[in-house]
Amino acid sequence: MDFQFKETYTISDLLEIMRLLHAPDGCPWDRVQTHESIRKNFIEETYEVVDAIDKSDYDLMREELGDVLMQVIFHSLMEEEAGRFNFDDVCDEVCKKLILRHPHVFGNVNAETPDEVLRNWDAIKMQSKSQKKIADSVDDVPRSLPALMRAQKVQKRSAKSGMDFKDTADASKKVEEELSELRDAIASSDKKKQEEELGDLLFSVVNTARFLDVDAEEALTRSTDKFAKRFRNVEALAAARGIDMKTAPMPLIDSLWEEVK
């Protein structure tokens, strides 16, 4: 088939193109890839979709979703060649999962609100994964997730056991406690202790975010964006006034920062 001259392509074409690229006489780069070698590519492509969503750039979203789909097929093709499963098996499994976890649509279970749907989803998920304890679902949170995201998921799942703070004020007190312990660790010059206490502080901040119904990962992303924008403006302001930021006293830099704010 001459793929170069087709006006439109389908999922069948994509599967065939990927098979040709991975064939012995296909692309030298594609042939030598493994799950591990393109693992980061998958992560990057996913974040590029998220970036397109954040920008409300729907043309870019269409392109980036295609790249994610290509990654799914790439991994599936490797497994097809290994004889373990193929892309059809991937589709089959996700269809069965969707039907099983939506009994309010495909069965006779009642679920009128999103919260009821999520409760059913979680219960069915635990049953299908043979998770008998809350700890099993906590352990199921992937370690490869960004740390803030993983912390928030772990906290949300563990809270179902009843072991949780009473409210936001209670959670925020823990932040103050951990900050005090970090200060003590800094004074001790014990690097291992400093790392431990810093981690505890971050974990407590994420807990507070959860009680505020704020996504910690998104909150930090926005704050980082805000800092980057203000830094650029401070640098531009300093240059316009002939100030060398590398040698300028900190109070002067602080005053520029406040001016930009």
C-alpha positions, 0 to 999 in steps of 0.5 A: 500500500502506498501510504504517501498518497492517501488523503486520510488514514485510520487506526488500521493504517497506523497499526500497519505503518508501525508494523512496517517501521518495526519490521526487519527491513523497516526503520533502524531506530524503531527496530532497536527500541524497548519498553524501557528505552521509550518509557520517557517518550511516553511520559513526555508525549502525555505532558505535551497533551496536557500542555495543549489542553492548558493552552486550549490549543485544539489543533495541537491537542489533536496532534499530541493525542496522535503521538500518545496513541502511537506510543500505545501502539508501539508498546503493544507491537513489541508485546505482539512480537514477543507473543504476549498480547497485541493492540486488540487485546489492549482494546479488549481489556479496556472495553471490559473494564469500562463495562464492568466499572459502569454498572449504572450504565451497562447494568442495573446499579443506581448512581445518580451523582458523580460521587456515587459513580466514584464510590462504585468505581473504587469498590469495583476496582478494589474487588477486581484487583483483589484488594482486601485492605485500604493499604493494598490500594495505597500500594497500588499508586504508581511510584513513577507518578510526580511526587506531589501527585503521588502524595495526594493520591496516597493521602486520599486513599489512606483517608478512606480508612478513617485515619485522617485530619479533622479539617483544614486547620488540623492539617495546616497545624501539621505543616507548622509542626513539620516546618519547626522540625525542618528548622531544627534539622537545618540547625543540626547540619544533618543532611539526611535528617534535613532531607527527611524533614523537608519531605515531611513538610512537603507531604504535610503541605500536600495534605493541606492542599487536599483539604482545600480541594486544591491540586498540589501539582497544579498549584505548584506549576502555577506558582512556578509560572508566576515566579518565572514571569516575574523573574523575567520582568525583574531582569528586564527592569534591572537591565533598563536601569543599568543594574547588574543583578549578579553584583547588586545587593539583595535589598535592591533586588528585593525592591525590584521584585516588589515593584514588579509585583 
